[in-house]
Amino acid sequence: MIPLAVWQAQQRPVALPTPRAPHDGSSGTSLGPVTPRRQQILDIAADLFAARGFHGVSVVELGSACGISGPALYKHFESKDAMLAEMLVSISETLLAEGRSRVAGADGPREALEALVEWHIQFAIEHPALIVVQDRDWSSLPDEARERVRALQRAYVDVWATQVRRFHTGLSPEASRTRAHVLFGLLNSTPHSGRLPDPQMHDVLRDMAHGALGLT
């Protein structure tokens, strides 16, 4: 699956999750427990990676932006690769877990789709840097983390596609997944399209997503 590429906060930021369980450690991408300081470093790194690219930011520059020396970063992350892996695995886990939760709380497919749209709009408006990093630096992920992100993304697509097919009962599974990908392209456009104040941007994205899904 192609990464959710065309995959942002002034009111209620989305909290990224505590990573579930560590990887097997074979590729140096094990995920440690999230602490406030660790999350702060990830947030700063996301902004830097989005602005200059993963390979355009050195460990020394990361440390300086976080108010510590470059080598001191290794007290929190074993490598820059591990930092990118935790960043992108965590956002993928968040999207899937919250998407499933909102569907579980809905009364039917229309309400589930409306809830999914609201959730993804909130994420897209509050975390534009993460969307840019996910898109541009996908290929820089260690193999193990890339496969983990790919699996999480497939599951998230399936959450959407299932509700699309429940609402549009004549669609095939492939057509439903295609509609989900098209919606992600729209909603994840915020790094480029987010030129309005957040509340107005929310309404534009919601109205367009509802129209594309036939919810209007």
Backbone as a ProteinNet text record, in pm:
[ID]
protein_1_A
[PRIMARY]
MIPLAVWQAQQRPVALPTPRAPHDGSSGTSLGPVTPRRQQILDIAADLFAARGFHGVSVVELGSACGISGPALYKHFESKDAMLAEMLVSISETLLAEGRSRVAGADGPREALEALVEWHIQFAIEHPALIVVQDRDWSSLPDEARERVRALQRAYVDVWATQVRRFHTGLSPEASRTRAHVLFGLLNSTPHSGRLPDPQMHDVLRDMAHGALGLT
[TERTIARY]
83.9	0	87.2	52.7	123.4	93.9	192.7	166.4	55.9	-11.1	-116.8	-52.1	-16.1	77.3	10.2	-92.8	-153.8	-254.2	-134.6	-167.3	-101.4	-290.8	-229.1	-303.4	-217.3	-333.4	-356.7	-449.9	-467	-577.7	-657.3	-770	-751.1	-758.2	-742.2	-649	-517.8	-424.9	-455.1	-430.9	-445	-324	-345.2	-233.8	-188.8	-59.8	-7.6	-0.5	-11.2	-27.5	102.3	91.8	204.7	226.2	345.2	366.8	330	269.9	214.2	321.7	390.1	489.9	614	731	851.5	857.4	930.4	966.1	1066.1	1107.8	1198.1	1340.1	1366.1	1497.2	1598.5	1562.6	1659.3	1706	1624.8	1664.5	1688.7	1695.9	1726.1	1612.8	1488.5	1375.6	1278.6	1323.9	1232.7	1176.5	1052.6	984.3	984.6	1030.4	1033.6	908.6	893.6	776.3	777.5	659.4	648.8	651.7	736.9	739.3	715.4	676.1	656.2	778.5	898.2	1019	1040.3	1017.9	1032.9	935.4	811.4	712.1	748.8	802.3	845.9	953.8	1047.2	1152.6	1093.2	998.8	935	861.7	794.6	722.2	819.1	930.2	1030.1	1091.4	1120.8	1178.8	1083.7	954.5	857.1	858.7	864.4	867.4	994.7	1107.7	1233.5	1236.8	1192.8	1191.1	1097.8	983.5	889.3	948.3	1024	1080.2	1198.8	1281.2	1408.9	1433.5	1344.6	1364.7	1444.2	1419.1	1485.4	1637.2	1687.6	1831.3	1890.9	1806.6	1854.6	1872.7	1845.5	1856.3	1954.6	2056.7	2156.2	2114.5	2177.1	2152	2192.2	2300.4	2343.4	2237	2178.8	2073.9	1947.7	1915.8	1800.3	1821.6	1940.1	1968.9	1962.1	2020	2018.2	1875.7	1788.9	1649.4	1576.8	1622.2	1559.6	1627.5	1732.1	1800.3	1899.1	1946.9	2044.6	2150.8	2254.1	2355.5	2305.8	2364.8	2326.8	2339.6	2456.5	2470.7	2370	2322.1	2224.3	2092	2066.1	1943.5	1940.5	2060.3	2066.7	2023.1	2000	1938.6	1790.4	1733.5	1590.7	1562.2	1646.6	1628.9	1763.3	1762.6	1889.5	1951.4	1871.8	1923.4	1821.2	1863.9	1770.3	1668	1712.7	1620.1	1511.6	1550.4	1453.3	1353.6	1398.5	1309.3	1204	1246.9	1152.4	1056.5	1107.5	1021.8	914.4	954.3	855.5	752.4	797.7	708.2	599.5	638.6	542.8	462.4	522.5	443.7	337.8	375.1	280.8	161.9	187.1	72.6	-16.5	41.7	-39.4	-123.9	-65.1	-140.6	-255.6	-228.2	-329.9	-447.1	-417.7	-523.5	-611.7	-550.9	-627.5	-708.4	-645.6	-715.2	-833.5	-813.2	-922.3	-1029	-988.5	-1087.2	-1177.1	-1118.2	-1198.4	-1290.4	-1238.2	-1318.3	-1439.9	-1422.5	-1533.8	-1636.9	-1592.1	-1687.1	-1766.7	-1698	-1765.7	-1872.3	-1854.9	-1951.8	-2062.7	-2061.1	-2161	-2282.5	-2396.8	-2521.6	-2544	-2466.6	-2485.3	-2376.9	-2377.9	-2270.5	-2262.2	-2375.4	-2369.2	-2300.8	-2343.8	-2284.2	-2137.1	-2103.6	-1964.6	-1878.1	-1925.2	-1850.4	-1836.4	-1943.1	-1935.1	-1831.2	-1827.9	-1731.8	-1589.2	-1570.3	-1437.7	-1389.3	-1479.1	-1443.4	-1401.1	-1478.4	-1443.7	-1308.1	-1283.4	-1156.5	-1039	-1049.9	-936.4	-914.3	-1022.1	-1006.4	-932.2	-970.1	-902.4	-753.1	-721.5	-581.1	-509.6	-572.3	-507.1	-483.2	-574.8	-557.3	-450.4	-444	-354.6	-211.3	-190.4	-57.9	-7.7	1.3	49.8	193.3	277.9	417.3	426.3	344.8	348.7	302.8	207.2	161.4	273.5	345.8	457.9	566.2	600.5	704.7	661.2	536.8	484.5	495.5	465.5	468.9	612	693.9	825.1	930.8	925.1	1033.5	998.8	892.5	852.3	968.1	1041.3	1147.6	1265.7	1273	1382.9	1356.2	1236.2	1205.7	1285.3	1333.3	1390	1285	1330.5	1238.5	1129.4	1166	1068.8	959.6	1000.6	903	816.7	875.1	796.7	686.3	719.7	618.5	510.5	549.1	451.6	356.8	412.6	328.7	237.7	290.9	209.6	90.9	116.2	8.4	-97.5	-53.6	-147.4	-229.9	-166.8	-238.4	-341.7	-305.4	-402.4	-524.3	-499.3	-610.1	-697.2	-634.1	-710.5	-793.6	-736.4	-813.1	-933.6	-913.6	-1022.9	-1134.3	-1097.7	-1201	-1291.9	-1232.8	-1310.3	-1387.4	-1318.2	-1380.3	-1500.4	-1491.7	-1604.5	-1727.8	-1709.6	-1824.6	-1876.1	-1785	-1828.5	-1915.9	-1874.9	-1951.7	-2083.2	-2084.9	-2210.8	-2309.8	-2255.9	-2343.5	-2384.1	-2290.6	-2318.7	-2313.9	-2424.6	-2425.9	-2390.9	-2395.4	-2364.2	-2217.1	-2134.2	-1992.3	-1915.7	-1816.1	-1725.5	-1624.6	-1557.7	-1453.7	-1346.1	-1304.7	-1199.7	-1246.7	-1371.3	-1425.4	-1436.7	-1469.5	-1480	-1342.9	-1241	-1105.5	-1057.1	-1092.3	-1052.7	-1113.1	-1239.9	-1303.1	-1234.4	-1193.7	-1123	-992.1	-916.7	-789.9	-812.7	-917.5	-948.6	-980.2	-1054.5	-1086.1	-960.7	-867	-742.9	-666.3	-668.7	-602.5	-659.2	-790.3	-856.3	-821	-840.5	-823.6	-677.3	-585.6	-444.1	-379.4	-459.9	-407.4	-373.4	-397.8	-386.4	-247.7	-136.2	-7.8	-2.6	-83.3	-83.5	-209.4	-321.6	-449.2	-492.6	-426	-471.6	-438.9	-502.2	-474.3	-581.1	-685.6	-791.9	-772.1	-834.3	-834.2	-889.8	-842.1	-877.7	-1028.1	-1113.9	-1258	-1313.1	-1268.5	-1316	-1260.6	-1134.3	-1075.2	-1147.8	-1182.7	-1260.3	-1388.9	-1461.4	-1591.2	-1575.8	-1470.3	-1446.7	-1419.9	-1330.3	-1296.4	-1416.4	-1492.3	-1610.1	-1710.6	-1741.7	-1841.8	-1798.5	-1670.7	-1621.5	-1616.9	-1576.9	-1572.4	-1712.9	-1806.6	-1945	-2001.4	-1968.4	-2015.4	-1957.1	-1828	-1763	-1818	-1858	-1909.9	-2060	-2126.2	-2271	-2347.9	-2290	-2357.8	-2445.6	-2439	-2517.8	-2657.6
-119.2	0	124	219.7	347.2	417.7	478.3	548.4	650.5	679.4	779.5	915.8	942.8	1050.7	1184.8	1198.7	1330.7	1350	1177.9	1130.3	1232.8	1828.1	1942.8	1995.1	2366.1	2305.1	2402.7	2452.4	2570.1	2551.2	2447.7	2430.2	2307.3	2186.8	2066.2	1971.5	1976.1	1891.6	1743.7	1665.5	1520.9	1465.6	1389.6	1329.2	1203.9	1196.4	1076.4	966.5	839.5	730.5	686.2	617.3	543.8	424.2	405.7	289.9	162.3	68.5	-51.4	-144	-208.1	-305.4	-283.4	-317	-295.8	-390.6	-346.3	-437.2	-537.1	-631	-733.9	-684.6	-559.6	-500.6	-532	-617.2	-661.3	-550.1	-448.4	-341.8	-210.6	-213.6	-91.5	7.4	-37.1	54.5	27	-28.8	-56.7	72.4	65.8	184.8	185.9	292.9	304.3	370.4	373.8	438.1	587.3	641.6	785	858.8	959	1050.2	1189.5	1286.6	1422.1	1475.5	1451.8	1500.6	1430.2	1302	1223.4	1272.5	1297.8	1348.1	1487.3	1570.2	1703.9	1695	1603.5	1585.6	1540.1	1447.4	1401.6	1515.1	1601	1713.5	1810.2	1840.4	1929.4	1865.7	1736.9	1666.6	1665.9	1647.2	1646.3	1778.7	1890.6	2022.5	2039.6	1995.1	2008.3	1918.5	1794	1702.6	1753.8	1810.1	1862.2	1979.4	2064.1	2183.1	2151.3	2053.2	2033.7	1890.9	1799.3	1660.2	1585.5	1455.4	1372.5	1380.1	1369.8	1370	1510.3	1612.3	1749.1	1802	1719.5	1761.4	1669	1726.1	1645.5	1623.4	1525.5	1499.2	1621	1687.8	1807.5	1915.6	1934.6	2035	1997.2	1870.2	1824.4	1853.3	1818.2	1843.1	1990	2074.8	2218.4	2271.9	2225.1	2269.7	2225.9	2115.2	2063.7	2116.1	2200.2	2257.3	2163.9	2063.2	1968.9	1944.7	1872.6	1838.4	1725.2	1711.6	1602.1	1466.4	1435.9	1305.2	1280.6	1387.6	1369.9	1314.9	1329.9	1271.5	1120.5	1059.5	914.4	861.9	951.7	909.7	880.6	936.2	920.8	828.3	832.1	751.7	692.5	568.8	504	554.2	617.6	671.3	766.6	841.6	927	842.4	727.7	635.4	588.3	558.8	513.9	624.3	748.7	862	871.4	859.9	863.5	746.2	628.4	510	528.7	576.5	596.3	700.6	806.3	913.4	860.1	784.3	742.1	619.3	529.2	418	471.4	566.9	620.9	689.9	770.1	837.3	736.1	631.2	528.5	452.9	424.6	359.8	448.7	578.1	671.4	676.4	691	698.4	573.8	458	333.6	316.3	336.3	315.1	409.9	538.4	634.7	612.3	575.7	545.1	430.5	323.9	209	249.4	331.6	374.3	454.5	544.3	628.1	547	449.1	361.4	280.6	230.1	149.6	229.8	360.3	443.6	497.4	463.7	516.6	425.9	484.4	409.2	339.8	376.2	316.9	366.4	321.8	359.3	508.3	578	722	791	757.6	819.2	780.5	656.8	613	692.8	713.9	793.1	937.7	994	1130.5	1140.1	1038.9	1038.2	1022.2	937.3	919.9	1048.5	1116	1242.8	1344.1	1356.8	1452	1419.6	1291.5	1251.4	1285.4	1250.6	1272	1420.6	1497.8	1643	1700.3	1659.4	1707.3	1676.6	1553.9	1515.4	1595.8	1610.1	1675.9	1823.8	1888.9	2031.3	2051.3	1961.2	1979.4	1930.6	1846.2	1785.6	1789.6	1909.3	1915.2	1865.8	1890.4	1847.3	1695.7	1624.6	1478.6	1426.4	1493.1	1452	1468.2	1579.6	1602.9	1496.4	1468.8	1369.3	1232.5	1195.8	1067.3	1054	1159.5	1158.5	1152.9	1247.1	1265.2	1169.2	1131.8	1054.1	907.6	861.7	720.4	627.6	658.7	570	565.8	661.1	664	576.3	522.1	434.8	305.7	254.7	119.9	18.9	-90.5	-186.8	-233.6	-267.3	-319.7	-218.2	-93.2	12	39.9	34.1	57.5	-47.4	-172.3	-277.8	-260	-216.7	-192.5	-78.9	30.6	142.6	99.3	23.7	-21.9	-106	-196.4	-280.7	-197.5	-99.6	-12.9	69.4	118	197.6	114.4	-8.7	-96.6	-118.1	-139.6	-159.8	-35.3	83	208.3	227.7	198.5	204.7	111.3	-7.5	-104	-55.1	17.4	74.5	166.2	255.4	345.7	270.5	180.9	111.8	29	-31.1	-110.7	-24.4	95.5	182.7	242.1	270.3	317.8	212.6	88.1	-18.7	-45.8	-28.4	-44	65.4	187.3	298.8	292.4	256.3	239.8	90.1	23.2	-122.7	-187.6	-114	-174.6	-171.5	-108.8	-95.3	-223.7	-248.8	-360.3	-320.8	-419	-384.4	-294.8	-321.3	-240.3	-97.7	-82.5	52	127.7	57.5	121.4	167.4	83.5	123.1	241.5	240.9	352.7	482.8	480.7	601.6	647.8	552.2	589.1	659.5	607.5	670.5	810.7	826.4	958.7	1056.2	1010.8	1097.5	1136.3	1042.1	1076.3	1182.5	1173	1274.3	1412.1	1420.7	1547.6	1596.2	1511.5	1554.6	1580.7	1507.3	1526	1634.2	1715.7	1827.8	1947.1	1940.8	2058.2	2123.1	2049.2	2122.1	2223.8	2202.9	2292.3	2379	2324.8	2395.1	2468.8	2445.2	2502.1	2648.7	2732.3	2875.9	2955.8	2889.6	2955.2	2930.3	3010.2	2977	2836.4	2770.3	2630.2	2601.1	2679.6	2647.7	2652.8	2751.3	2760.4	2646	2612.6	2500.5	2371.4	2353.9	2236	2226.2	2337.8	2335.6	2306.6	2363.5	2336.7	2187.8	2130.7	1989.5	1899.6	1932.3	1851.5	1853.9	1974.1	1983.6	1909.2	1921.2	1853.1	1701.9	1658.1	1513.6	1455	1523.9	1474.5	1466.3	1567.2	1563.2	1446.1	1422.3	1311.3	1176.4	1164.9	1039.8	1023.1	1125.7	1118	1132.6	1202.5	1220	1343.2	1426	1549.7	1526.2
0	0	0	-80.3	-80.4	51.3	116.5	243.4	227.6	332.4	329.3	312.9	188.1	161.6	168.3	72.9	60.3	163.5	383.8	528.3	611.6	1246.2	1225.3	1336.3	1635.8	1702.3	1807	1798.7	1879.9	1980.5	1969.6	2059	2147.3	2090	2171.2	2098.2	2127.2	2055.3	2073.9	1969.2	1977.8	2049.3	2154.7	2226.5	2153.9	2123	2061.8	2166.1	2122.8	2217.4	2279.9	2392.2	2444.1	2353.5	2297.3	2211.9	2284.4	2211.4	2272.8	2329.6	2238.2	2278.2	2193.5	2246	2167.2	2050.1	1945	1838.6	1894.1	1810.1	1862	1881.6	1839.4	1863.9	1756.4	1658.1	1559.6	1469.2	1448.4	1357.1	1429.6	1562.4	1636	1637.4	1629.7	1626.6	1739.6	1850.8	1960.4	2015	2057.8	2105.9	2257.6	2314.9	2459.3	2512.4	2644.4	2703.2	2677.3	2650.5	2626.5	2759.4	2767.2	2881	2825.6	2910.8	2858.8	2785	2838.4	2772.6	2638.3	2637.2	2514.6	2408	2447.4	2352.4	2303.8	2391.9	2352.2	2244.3	2261.5	2161.8	2029.2	2033.2	1910.3	1840.2	1914.9	1855.2	1786.8	1853.1	1794.6	1670.6	1680.1	1565.7	1447.2	1472.3	1362.8	1288.8	1362.7	1298.2	1215.3	1269.6	1196.9	1073.9	1089.5	975.3	866	907.2	808.3	732.1	801.2	738.5	649	689.5	620.6	574.8	606.5	569.6	675.2	686.1	786.2	773.6	651.1	630.9	634.8	637.9	643.3	783.3	884.5	1024.9	1095.7	1154.8	1225.8	1370.4	1433.5	1575	1659.1	1620.4	1693.4	1684.7	1565.7	1548.1	1625.2	1626.8	1704.9	1853.3	1902.3	2042.9	2076.7	1990.4	2014.3	2020.5	1929.9	1929.8	2056.2	2115.2	2237.3	2363.5	2347.4	2462	2527.8	2453	2507	2399.4	2435.1	2336.3	2248.1	2130.8	2043.5	2109.6	2168.5	2234.3	2345.6	2411.1	2518.9	2467.9	2337.2	2280.8	2297.4	2301.9	2310.5	2447.2	2542	2668.3	2648.9	2543.4	2516.5	2398	2296.1	2175.9	2136.7	2093	2061.9	1932.1	1846.2	1720.4	1660.5	1559.1	1487	1411.5	1359.7	1293.3	1389.5	1513.3	1612.8	1645.2	1642.7	1666.6	1556.7	1430.9	1319.3	1326.7	1360.6	1370	1475.9	1593.9	1699.5	1659.3	1593.3	1550.6	1457.4	1356.1	1254.6	1297.3	1373.8	1427.4	1523.5	1607	1705.4	1640.1	1534.6	1472.3	1401.9	1347.6	1281.7	1383.9	1500.3	1607.7	1655.6	1666.3	1712.1	1616.1	1487.5	1387.2	1392.2	1399	1398.6	1526.6	1641	1767.6	1783.3	1751.7	1766.8	1661	1539.7	1436.6	1477.7	1528.8	1575.5	1690.7	1780.8	1894.8	1850.7	1756	1711.1	1634.4	1558.5	1489.8	1592.4	1694.1	1796.4	1869.7	1879.3	1950.3	1863	1733.8	1640.6	1633.4	1596.7	1589.4	1455.6	1354.3	1222.7	1129.2	1002.9	911	882.2	871.3	849.7	967.5	1087.4	1206.2	1219.9	1181.1	1187.7	1091.5	969.3	873	918.3	973.6	1024.3	1136.5	1223	1333.4	1281.8	1181.3	1123	1056.7	986.8	923.1	1029.5	1136.2	1242.1	1302.6	1326.6	1386.1	1294.1	1167.2	1078.7	1050.9	1046	1030.4	1150.4	1269.5	1389.9	1381.8	1346.4	1335.5	1227.5	1112.5	998.9	1023.5	1094	1124.1	1231.1	1326	1439.9	1415	1315.6	1298.2	1154.5	1094	955.5	941	1040.9	1030.9	1019.8	1097.4	1092.2	956.6	896	763.5	662.1	670.7	578.8	599.1	723.5	752	702.6	728.2	683.3	532.4	462.5	316.5	264.2	308	245.8	297.7	427.2	485.8	506.5	442.6	450.4	417.4	311.6	266.2	362.4	455.3	552.3	673.7	686.1	799	791.1	903.4	904.3	858.1	800.2	738.4	833.4	955.6	1052	1081.3	1103.4	1132.2	1009.8	890.7	769.2	754.8	783.2	773.6	879.9	998	1104.6	1066.4	1013.7	970.8	857.2	762.4	649.6	698.3	793.5	845.6	918	997.2	1068.4	970.5	863.4	765.7	691.5	657.6	591.5	680.4	808	900.7	910.9	909.4	916.8	790.2	675.5	551.1	559.8	613.2	623	715.2	821.3	909.3	828.9	749.8	666.2	558.4	488.1	375	418.8	535.7	585.6	604.5	661.3	683.3	552.2	458.4	326.3	259.9	268.8	203.9	275.7	406.3	479.6	440.8	413.9	378.1	231.1	144	0.7	-28.4	-9.3	-7.1	-140.7	-250.7	-380	-416.4	-334.3	-367.5	-338.8	-420.8	-396.5	-288.9	-227.8	-129.6	-188.4	-313.2	-373.5	-398.8	-443	-465.7	-333.6	-227.7	-95.9	-46.8	-66	-26.4	-110.3	-239.2	-325	-275	-235.5	-182.4	-54.1	29.1	151.7	119.3	23.2	-14.2	-70.2	-149.9	-205.1	-92.2	8.5	122.7	198.3	215.8	284	206	73.2	-7.7	17.3	30.8	60	200.7	299.1	437.7	472.6	411.2	440.4	356.1	291.3	213.3	299.9	429.8	516.4	519	500.7	496.2	382.8	279.2	163.6	158.1	205.3	190.5	315.9	428.8	555.5	571	490.9	491.5	565.3	608.5	684.4	832.7	918.5	1062.2	1082.8	1186.7	1208.6	1203.4	1269.9	1263.8	1121.9	1043.1	904.7	820.7	843.6	770.1	802.6	927.9	968.4	889.8	878.2	809.9	661.1	599.3	456.9	435.2	516.1	501.7	529.2	633.5	666.2	553	500.6	394.6	269.2	234.3	115.6	135	253.2	281.5	282.2	344.7	346.2	204.8	123.1	-14.8	-89.9	-72.2	-142.6	-97.4	27.4	80.3	58.9	6.5	-11.2	117.2	214.8	343.7	347.3	242.1	243.3	187.8
[MASK]
++++++++++++++++++++++++++++++++++++++++++++++++++++++++++++++++++++++++++++++++++++++++++++++++++++++++++++++++++++++++++++++++++++++++++++++++++++++++++++++++++++++++++++++++++++++++++++++++++++++++++++++++++++++++

